[in-house]
């Protein structure tokens, strides 16, 4: 088994066994929130990392899922359908935009939705939001397992999509949309599809957050949450799915742990920023890419990953560590 897959198996085992090892309510609360935000960051990476549709307003889908679940839970039950529908609408409106224009356009949509919610306080709760929702489960351990199970399903589901033919098409659209269109790929359809899939996944995480916190408010639509997803994606490594997940599991507990010390109360955001900057300076491709390059080697012939200590490729038996040869001098 490849070292990266071994680490992934250890991570899954740790997520599953955490309540048995550390049943402390505070630890379970932080772990559940980490799981929710990890799936949210993975949904952003599918849209921005793989398809190249950099979204600075991804909290729109998170907040839409939170509010729709909060409003519908009193009548119809759990539903992220509204978030997916909003994602398709946003994608359709932004299809003609690229680069910074797309990012700025998506940044405006959460602000518009906040304004709409504030305009109807009797329906949306206004600045106070909606409270009194039913929890995910009747116990803290049950709440954690619901969040962890949903996170594992979403993350591995998004990773499977990204590793399929859809992921190759999204890579082609990201690298050169005109060439992809000239090759016969309906780029409009695929961009709409990835907007919908990403929005639905983010909406599910928002609904989980609303029921875990037993309420939904304007904080689920804040611009800071959207930029948090961008930071997680860049910190962990774009176009990997597991990179942003790793970043959340590193950074979110770190900031909460620093917040527990009174000496770091005012400095924890500064420490957080320093950690992110150090990673960006010394690991420009992200934390996970840096670690994977140290424990695995890509075969120069078949491009398959191999453990770093192997000399021969496990797939095509090519040499992985060919010594560089000095070119022969041309005769005079």
WOJONOR-V477932 format. One record per backbone hydrogen bond with DSSP energy under -0.5 kcal/mol. CO is the residue of the C=O (numbers start at 1). NH is the residue of the N-H. If there is no record, write none. Layout:
co/nh
CO/NH
CO/NH
//
This chain:
co/nh
2/6
3/7
4/8
5/9
6/10
7/11
8/12
9/13
10/14
11/15
12/16
13/17
14/18
17/20
17/21
18/21
18/22
24/28
25/29
26/30
27/31
28/32
29/33
30/34
31/35
32/36
33/37
34/38
35/39
36/40
37/41
38/42
39/43
40/44
41/45
42/46
43/47
44/48
45/49
45/50
46/51
47/53
48/52
52/54
54/56
55/58
57/60
58/61
58/62
59/63
60/64
61/65
62/66
63/67
64/68
65/69
66/70
67/71
68/72
69/73
70/74
72/75
72/76
72/77
80/84
81/85
82/86
83/87
84/88
85/89
86/90
87/91
88/92
89/93
90/94
92/95
94/97
98/101
99/103
100/104
101/105
102/106
103/56
103/107
104/108
105/108
105/109
106/110
107/111
108/112
109/113
110/114
111/115
112/116
113/117
114/118
115/119
116/120
117/120
118/121
120/123
120/124
121/125
125/128
126/129
130/216
139/143
140/144
141/145
142/146
143/147
144/148
145/149
146/150
147/151
148/152
149/153
150/154
151/155
152/156
153/157
154/158
155/159
156/160
157/161
158/162
159/163
161/164
161/167
164/168
165/169
166/170
167/171
168/172
169/173
170/174
171/175
172/176
176/180
177/181
178/182
179/183
180/185
181/184
185/187
186/190
187/191
188/192
189/193
190/194
191/195
192/196
193/197
194/198
195/199
196/200
197/201
198/202
199/203
200/204
201/205
202/206
203/207
204/208
205/209
206/210
207/211
208/212
209/213
210/214
210/215
214/132
214/133
216/130
217/220
218/221
219/222
222/225
222/226
223/227
224/228
225/229
226/230
227/231
228/232
229/233
230/234
231/235
232/236
233/237
235/287
236/288
236/289
240/242
241/245
242/246
243/247
244/248
245/249
246/250
247/251
248/252
248/253
250/254
251/255
252/256
253/257
254/258
255/259
256/260
257/260
258/261
260/262
261/264
262/265
264/268
267/271
268/272
269/273
270/274
271/275
272/276
273/277
274/278
275/279
276/280
277/281
278/282
279/283
283/286
286/290
287/291
288/292
289/293
290/294
291/294
291/295
292/296
295/308
297/306
299/303
304/299
306/297
307/310
311/320
311/321
313/317
318/313
//
